[in-house]
């Protein structure tokens, strides 16, 4: 299968700003502990999985915080010099995250050349390039099908050191339709999976390493082969915000229908451009992008 698309342009670089709102990948956790009725949920299941990998194989992975899970939490906290109770808060999540990553890898020297980053959503790998030569690769977690990661060419616009729900480091990307970035995680078991709200998650030690290598303006290319969002060629309409809108805007601009920024937001300007194309080429003037409009823009998908 092959997708024929024009290249997505690098978005205009924003000013470096301190993050004033949360990204799409918020990982805030409730405090877990043994109580009546017993707590249930995905966060309990994740806790049980990491306890198993940390040396407590008897813990059931049933998503229920019962006496067995509580006992394992107590033993884990005692082992790490924490109060030996069964409460699981952010301090415990961080200890669990550190435990989950295998023994510390040897520290890698900084890349000698110009750094850029390639994220392959299909393989869930982030690769750092030095002067266009692959330098080091890392496993990552990427967006779930319902909250896909953005696809295209971006740049890093801010760098922050964090210490709680998002892991230890944050690298913001200049995505035009939401707050997305590369960051650490307190859920290391999600690495290598389609688990995030759209951001690129890394092990904390890994993101801390690349944090020192990148600068404001570093190029980040996020790719997905096959291009899932375009492979389905979904109907687009006013208010949509995603990578497919970016591709359509680029094609509209290429053919002279659209003069505004490529931001992935299907606003009034994009709708007006689609209507102009529809009127000129004899399509019903709906302002929506359907299969016929994809074809007219040369955005084909072949089996």
Secondary structure, DSSP 8 states (H G I E B T S, - for coil): -EE-----------------S--TT------B---SS--BSHHHHHHHHHHHHTT-TTS--SSB--HHHHHHHHHHHHHTTS-SSS-B-HHHHHHHHHHHS-S--------SS-EEEEEETTTTEEEEEETTEEEEEEE-BEE-GGG----EEEEEEEEEE--STT-SEEEEE--TTS-EEEEE-S-GGGTTSEEESSSEEE-HHHHHHHHTT--TT-EEEEE-SS-HHHHTT--B-TT-BSHHHHHHHHHHHHTTS--S---SB--HHHHHHHHHHHHHHT----S-B-HHHHHHTT--EE-
